[in-house]
Amino acid sequence: MLTPISIAGGSLVSICRTKAEPVFLTGELHGSLMPVMRSDLTKAFELLRSSDPAHVEQALELLQNTVFSFSMTVCGHREDAEDTMQEVLLKAIPYLANFDSPKALTTWLYTVARNRCRMSRRRSKFAPREHLSLEDLMPDAMDLDHLGAIATAAPSPEKSVIAGQDSSQLQQAILKVPPSYRIVLVLHDVEELSTDEIARILNLKEGNVRVRLHRARLFVRKELSQRAPKATDQASTARYQSTSDSLHGRKGKPSCSRHCKQIFANLSFYLDGALDDTLCKELERHMVGCKPCEAFLASLRNTIEQTHLLPSQRPDPGASAHLRARLAQQPQTAAKTDT
């Protein structure tokens, strides 16, 4: 029987595999972290199989909205997103009748949109560095003690700061992520594609996709947490430090060991149910009684959930309707798909 682990006021249901069976995340904590096929594209595929012109126009609208919102999140410039939407849809028209599954349509559409975004003439004003070091994304000893204090404190604005982030702040944080990591984050946590689909779109190994995803999530978590007020009440901090000193037997020294950072390196894999059995069990054993690790896991989970909930962005309705009218007049050929 699985033993729940207390985490930041909730409960964490063990998700370690048993007998090499696939992982199915259960309970309130993990259910929202599992990506599923984007419903808009599944619906668009079904509509495209109909000969009804009205259904085709509905499908084109869904495709428009998908490409525009994706491009806005990745590029951050409305004009570039509109250009991408138009070019991708114009290129898609000859092939729409040729896709035999929603998955095939999804892979093709995001591959073309990603290539167009990469060729965008504008770069993000944030000009992020290209490589993310895991060490740079880890909290230092002071941050860990602060996280532990938050975990033991009464509900406060700081404790839920990431969960309450404004969507514009989240968008800005995502735009600061280096492009090669940002595209993975957006495809997985915003567009809800699987790591297998992303690997095919980006021509990467699945393991590389997961590493980039984890580092991008840590980057966004760090960006958002830096906006948090640092006014944890002194009583809670003192209470946490006293407990921490007792647990670790080293009064006045950092409350978390190097092992905590090894745990942090695997948290995304754990939350996505993709962690090796042995490491999974080791992580869960470590979590019992380690307040900073519990709080860090909770803050990362909140970041992922908020990214999942990032509102879709919509193109100008008038311009979109005009484009659909043009597209609807073009014949759909049986040409083979080509990215």
C-alpha positions in Angstrom: 0.0 0.0 0.0 1.3 3.5 -0.9 2.0 5.8 1.9 1.0 9.5 1.4 3.8 12.0 1.9 3.0 15.4 3.5 3.9 18.2 1.2 3.2 21.9 1.8 -0.1 21.3 3.5 -1.3 18.7 1.1 -0.6 15.1 0.4 1.7 13.5 -2.1 0.6 10.1 -3.3 3.5 7.9 -4.2 3.8 7.4 -7.9 6.7 4.9 -8.0 6.1 2.1 -10.5 5.4 -1.4 -9.3 6.3 -4.5 -11.3 7.5 -2.4 -14.2 4.0 -1.2 -14.9 3.4 2.2 -16.5 2.9 5.1 -14.2 -0.6 6.5 -13.8 -0.7 9.6 -11.7 -3.5 9.7 -9.2 -5.0 12.1 -6.8 -5.4 15.9 -6.9 -1.7 16.6 -6.7 -0.6 15.0 -10.0 -3.6 14.8 -12.2 -3.2 18.1 -13.9 0.5 17.5 -14.7 -0.1 14.9 -17.3 -0.2 16.3 -20.9 -2.9 15.1 -23.2 -3.5 15.5 -26.9 -4.7 19.1 -27.6 -8.4 18.9 -27.9 -8.7 21.8 -30.4 -6.6 19.9 -33.0 -8.4 16.6 -32.4 -11.7 18.5 -33.1 -10.2 20.2 -36.1 -9.1 16.9 -37.6 -12.6 15.5 -37.1 -14.2 18.6 -38.8 -11.8 18.4 -41.7 -13.1 14.9 -42.5 -16.5 16.4 -43.2 -17.4 17.8 -46.7 -19.6 20.5 -45.1 -18.0 23.9 -45.9 -19.1 25.2 -42.5 -17.2 22.4 -40.7 -14.1 23.2 -42.8 -14.2 26.9 -41.8 -14.6 25.9 -38.1 -11.6 23.6 -38.4 -9.6 26.5 -40.0 -10.5 28.7 -37.1 -9.3 26.2 -34.6 -6.0 25.8 -36.5 -5.7 29.6 -36.7 -6.1 30.0 -33.0 -3.7 27.2 -32.2 -0.9 28.5 -34.4 -1.4 32.1 -33.3 -1.4 31.4 -29.6 1.6 29.1 -29.9 3.5 31.7 -31.8 2.6 34.5 -29.4 3.9 32.4 -26.4 7.1 31.5 -28.2 7.9 34.8 -30.0 6.1 37.4 -27.9 5.4 39.7 -30.9 1.8 40.0 -32.2 2.9 40.9 -35.8 5.2 37.9 -36.0 2.5 35.6 -34.6 0.0 36.9 -37.2 2.6 36.3 -40.0 3.3 32.8 -38.7 -0.4 32.0 -38.5 -1.0 33.1 -42.1 2.0 31.4 -43.6 1.4 28.1 -41.8 -2.2 28.0 -42.7 -1.5 28.8 -46.4 1.1 26.0 -46.4 -1.3 23.6 -44.7 -4.2 23.9 -47.1 -2.9 21.5 -49.8 -2.2 18.8 -47.2 -5.3 19.0 -44.9 -7.1 16.1 -46.6 -4.0 13.9 -46.4 -3.6 13.6 -42.6 -4.8 10.2 -41.3 -4.8 11.0 -37.6 -4.9 14.0 -35.1 -1.4 13.1 -34.1 -0.1 13.4 -37.6 -1.8 16.8 -38.0 -0.4 18.0 -34.7 3.2 17.0 -35.5 3.1 18.6 -38.9 1.4 21.8 -37.8 3.8 22.5 -34.9 6.9 21.5 -36.9 6.0 24.1 -39.5 5.0 26.7 -37.0 8.2 26.1 -35.0 10.3 26.5 -38.1 8.5 29.8 -39.0 9.0 31.2 -35.5 12.7 30.3 -35.6 13.1 32.4 -38.7 11.2 35.4 -37.2 13.0 38.6 -38.0 12.7 39.9 -34.4 14.4 38.5 -31.3 13.1 38.7 -27.8 14.0 41.9 -26.1 15.2 39.9 -23.1 18.0 38.4 -25.2 18.5 35.3 -22.9 21.6 33.2 -22.8 21.5 30.0 -24.8 22.4 27.4 -22.2 20.9 26.8 -18.9 23.1 25.3 -16.2 21.3 23.1 -13.7 23.6 24.5 -10.9 22.5 28.1 -11.7 18.8 27.1 -11.4 19.2 25.5 -7.9 18.5 27.4 -4.8 21.4 28.2 -2.5 21.4 27.4 1.3 19.7 30.6 2.2 16.9 30.0 -0.4 16.4 26.5 0.9 16.0 27.7 4.5 13.6 30.4 3.2 11.6 27.7 1.4 11.5 25.6 4.6 10.2 28.6 6.6 7.4 29.2 4.0 6.4 25.5 4.3 5.8 25.8 8.0 4.3 29.3 7.9 0.6 30.1 8.1 -1.1 30.9 4.7 0.4 34.1 3.3 0.7 35.9 0.0 4.2 34.6 -0.4 3.2 31.0 0.1 0.9 31.1 -2.9 2.8 33.7 -4.9 3.5 31.5 -7.9 -0.1 30.1 -8.0 -1.4 33.7 -8.1 1.0 35.0 -10.7 -0.6 37.3 -13.4 -0.5 35.7 -16.8 1.5 38.6 -18.2 4.2 38.0 -15.6 4.2 34.3 -16.5 4.4 35.1 -20.2 7.4 37.4 -19.5 9.1 34.7 -17.5 8.6 32.2 -20.4 10.1 34.7 -22.9 13.2 34.9 -20.7 13.8 31.2 -21.1 16.5 30.5 -23.8 14.8 29.6 -27.1 15.9 26.0 -27.3 14.5 25.4 -23.9 11.5 27.7 -24.3 10.1 25.8 -27.3 10.1 22.5 -25.3 8.4 24.2 -22.4 5.7 25.7 -24.6 5.0 22.5 -26.6 4.8 20.4 -23.4 3.2 22.6 -20.7 1.2 25.1 -22.8 0.3 23.1 -25.9 0.1 19.8 -24.0 2.1 17.7 -26.4 3.8 14.5 -25.2 7.6 14.2 -25.0 7.5 11.7 -27.9 5.7 14.2 -30.1 8.1 16.9 -29.1 11.1 14.7 -29.9 9.8 14.2 -33.4 9.0 17.8 -33.9 12.4 19.0 -32.7 14.4 16.0 -34.0 15.7 15.3 -30.5 16.0 12.3 -28.3 13.2 12.0 -25.7 15.7 12.1 -22.9 17.0 15.5 -24.2 13.4 16.8 -24.3 12.9 15.9 -20.7 16.2 17.5 -19.6 15.3 20.8 -21.4 11.8 20.7 -20.1 13.0 20.4 -16.5 15.5 23.2 -16.8 13.0 25.5 -18.5 10.5 24.8 -15.6 13.2 25.5 -13.0 14.1 28.8 -14.8 10.5 29.9 -14.8 10.0 28.9 -11.2 13.1 30.9 -10.2 11.9 34.0 -12.2 8.5 33.9 -10.6 9.7 33.2 -7.1 12.0 36.2 -7.3 8.9 38.4 -7.5 7.7 37.0 -4.2 7.6 39.3 -1.1 10.2 38.2 1.4 8.2 39.0 4.5 7.9 35.5 6.0 7.1 36.2 9.7 10.0 35.9 12.1 8.2 33.4 14.4 7.6 30.9 11.6 11.2 31.3 10.4 12.5 30.7 14.0 10.2 27.8 14.5 11.4 26.2 11.2 15.1 26.8 12.0 14.7 25.2 15.4 13.1 22.1 13.9 15.7 22.0 11.1 18.6 22.2 13.6 17.2 19.3 15.5 16.6 17.2 12.4 20.1 17.8 10.9 22.1 18.2 14.1 24.0 21.1 13.0 22.8 24.3 14.6 23.5 27.5 12.7 24.5 25.7 9.4 22.5 25.3 6.2 19.5 23.1 6.7 19.7 21.1 3.5 22.4 18.8 2.2 23.9 18.4 -1.2 21.6 15.4 -1.6 18.7 17.9 -1.7 20.1 19.4 -4.9 20.3 15.9 -6.4 16.6 15.5 -5.6 15.8 18.8 -7.2 17.4 17.6 -10.4 14.8 14.9 -10.8 11.6 16.7 -9.7 10.1 17.2 -13.1 10.7 13.6 -14.0 8.9 12.7 -10.7 5.9 15.0 -11.3 5.5 13.7 -14.8 5.7 10.0 -13.6 8.9 9.4 -15.6 11.4 8.7 -12.9 13.2 5.4 -12.5 11.7 3.2 -9.8 14.8 3.3 -7.5 15.2 7.1 -7.8 11.5 7.5 -7.3 11.5 5.7 -4.0 14.7 7.4 -2.9 13.1 10.8 -3.6 10.0 9.9 -1.6 12.0 8.7 1.4 14.0 11.9 1.4 10.9 14.1 1.2 9.7 12.8 4.6 10.8 15.5 7.1 12.8 17.6 4.6 10.7 20.9 4.6 12.8 22.8 2.0 12.5 19.9 -0.5 8.8 19.7 0.2 8.4 23.4 -0.4 10.5 23.4 -3.5 8.5 20.5 -5.0 5.3 22.4 -4.2 6.6 25.6 -5.8 7.7 23.8 -8.9 4.3 22.0 -9.1 2.6 25.4 -8.9 4.7 26.7 -11.7 3.8 23.8 -13.9 0.1 24.1 -13.1 0.1 27.8 -13.9 1.9 27.2 -17.2 -0.8 24.6 -18.1 -3.4 27.2 -17.3 -1.8 30.1 -19.3 -4.7 31.6 -21.3 -4.8 31.1 -25.1 -4.2 34.3 -27.1 -6.5 35.0 -30.0 -5.8 36.8 -33.4 -7.8 39.7 -34.6 -11.3 38.4 -35.4 -11.8 40.4 -38.6 -8.4 39.6 -40.1 -8.9 35.9 -39.2 -12.2 35.7 -40.9 -10.8 37.3 -44.0 -8.0 34.8 -44.1 -10.3 31.9 -43.6 -12.5 33.1 -46.5 -9.4 33.1 -48.7 -8.3 29.7 -47.4 -11.7 28.1 -47.9 -11.6 28.9 -51.6 -8.3 27.0 -52.1 -8.5 23.3 -53.1 -7.3 20.6 -50.7 -5.1 18.3 -52.7 -3.9 14.8 -51.9 -0.3 15.8 -51.9 2.0 14.0 -49.4 2.8 16.0 -46.3 6.3 17.6 -46.3 7.9 19.5 -43.5 
